[in-house]
Amino acid sequence: MFFSGGKLYYNQVGSSTLRSLWFSPDSGIVAPNPKTVTSSVSFANVGGMFVSGDQLYYVNRTTGDMYRVSFSGGVVSGSPTLVNGPSTGGVDWRGRALFLGNPPANERPTATFTSLCTDLECSFDGSGSADSDGSIVSYDWSFGDGATSTDPAPSHTYAADGSYEVSLTVTDDRGARARRPGPCRRPRRRPTRGSSGRTPRTPASRRTRR
């Protein structure tokens, strides 16, 4: 049994259908006439269920496996997906109480990167960034000259010598962000032969004796 959108949803042992009743938590009043829910799944062997977002999670009382299936607008649709259970070396969910609790607070990710410059060409690597309770899903670079990149390990060529502030912003799988400003880049083009600005010296002419 679960509550969603002002209705109680439940199944009966041996019945393949999911039923619903209007319910008011404030008054405790339950409507008398149940309705059959449109469903692509048989609920004959369902032993427990709950809703999270637009997904209905339920346990197969025969195998102990937990599945999820799309649940939107009071309709169960699509094919179920195995989440966890004995068949995958996971938990046997038979006899366990199922309820949806408050998720733990999301930990912010950590942004970090390395860089290496040769002349005006610089390579960056942000793969050392991490998220302790999830994963990094996006990288946003600013190279300080108006150029940007979304690659984890980009390369960039500067148009001129100078000082550039580089920064990396990472986003985790729950939307938290972290920004890491880097030291100023000072790419220097290597001088080419003859570019020192000095006037070449020519050997002095030998004096001839009379």
VENGIFEN-V160145 format. One record per residue. RES is the residue in one small letter. SS is DSSP state (H for helix, E for strand, C for the rest). OMEGA is omega in radians with two decimals (999 if undefined). Layout:
# VENGIFEN-V160145
res;ss;omega
RES;SS;OMEGA
RES;SS;OMEGA
This chain:
# VENGIFEN-V160145
res;ss;omega
m;C;3.06
f;E;-3.12
f;E;3.13
s;E;3.06
g;C;3.12
g;C;-3.13
k;E;2.95
l;E;3.09
y;E;-3.10
y;E;3.04
n;E;3.11
q;C;-3.12
v;C;3.12
g;C;3.14
s;C;-3.11
s;C;-3.06
t;C;3.01
l;E;-3.09
r;E;3.14
s;E;3.08
l;E;3.02
w;E;-3.08
f;E;3.08
s;E;3.13
p;C;-3.11
d;C;-3.10
s;C;-3.08
g;C;-3.11
i;E;3.09
v;E;3.12
a;C;-3.03
p;C;-3.00
n;C;3.13
p;C;3.09
k;E;3.07
t;E;-3.11
v;C;3.04
t;C;-3.03
s;E;3.05
s;C;-3.07
v;C;3.03
s;C;-3.13
f;C;-3.10
a;C;-3.09
n;C;-3.12
v;E;-3.09
g;E;-3.14
g;E;-3.08
m;E;3.02
f;E;-3.12
v;E;3.03
s;E;-3.08
g;C;3.11
d;C;-3.14
q;E;3.04
l;E;3.10
y;E;3.13
y;E;-3.11
v;E;3.02
n;E;-3.05
r;C;3.13
t;C;-3.06
t;C;-3.07
g;C;3.13
d;C;3.04
m;E;3.13
y;E;2.97
r;E;-3.13
v;E;-3.11
s;E;3.10
f;E;-3.09
s;E;3.14
g;C;-3.14
g;C;-3.13
v;E;3.06
v;E;-3.07
s;E;3.09
g;E;-3.14
s;E;3.13
p;E;3.11
t;E;3.12
l;E;-3.14
v;E;-3.06
n;E;3.10
g;C;-3.12
p;H;-3.10
s;H;3.10
t;H;-3.11
g;C;-3.11
g;C;-3.05
v;C;2.97
d;C;-3.02
w;C;3.11
r;C;3.12
g;C;3.12
r;C;3.08
a;C;3.14
l;C;3.06
f;C;-3.12
l;C;3.13
g;C;3.10
n;C;3.13
p;C;3.09
p;C;3.12
a;C;-3.13
n;C;3.06
e;C;3.14
r;C;3.10
p;C;3.08
t;E;3.14
a;C;3.08
t;C;3.12
f;C;3.04
t;E;3.14
s;E;3.10
l;E;-3.10
c;E;3.00
t;E;-3.00
d;C;-3.13
l;C;-3.11
e;E;-3.11
c;E;3.05
s;E;-3.09
f;E;3.14
d;E;3.13
g;C;-3.08
s;C;3.08
g;C;3.07
s;C;-3.03
a;E;3.06
d;C;-3.01
s;C;-3.11
d;C;3.13
g;C;-3.10
s;C;3.06
i;E;-3.10
v;E;3.12
s;E;3.09
y;E;3.12
d;E;-3.10
w;E;2.94
s;E;-3.03
f;C;3.04
g;C;3.11
d;C;-3.11
g;C;3.14
a;C;-3.13
t;E;3.08
s;E;3.06
t;C;3.10
d;C;3.08
p;C;-3.10
a;C;-3.07
p;C;2.97
s;E;-3.12
h;E;3.09
t;E;3.13
y;C;-3.10
a;C;-3.08
a;C;3.04
d;C;3.10
g;C;3.13
s;C;-3.09
y;E;3.10
e;E;-3.12
v;E;3.09
s;E;3.08
l;E;3.04
t;E;3.12
v;E;3.12
t;E;-3.14
d;E;-3.03
d;C;3.07
r;C;3.00
g;C;3.12
a;C;-3.07
r;E;3.05
a;E;-3.11
r;E;3.11
r;E;3.03
p;E;-3.14
g;E;3.09
p;E;3.12
c;E;3.06
r;E;3.08
r;C;3.14
p;C;3.13
r;C;3.10
r;C;3.13
r;C;3.14
p;C;3.09
t;C;-3.11
r;C;3.13
g;C;-3.11
s;C;-3.09
s;C;-3.14
g;C;3.13
r;C;3.09
t;C;-3.11
p;C;3.13
r;C;3.10
t;C;-3.13
p;C;3.10
a;C;-3.14
s;C;3.11
r;C;3.06
r;C;3.10
t;C;3.12
r;C;3.07
r;C;999
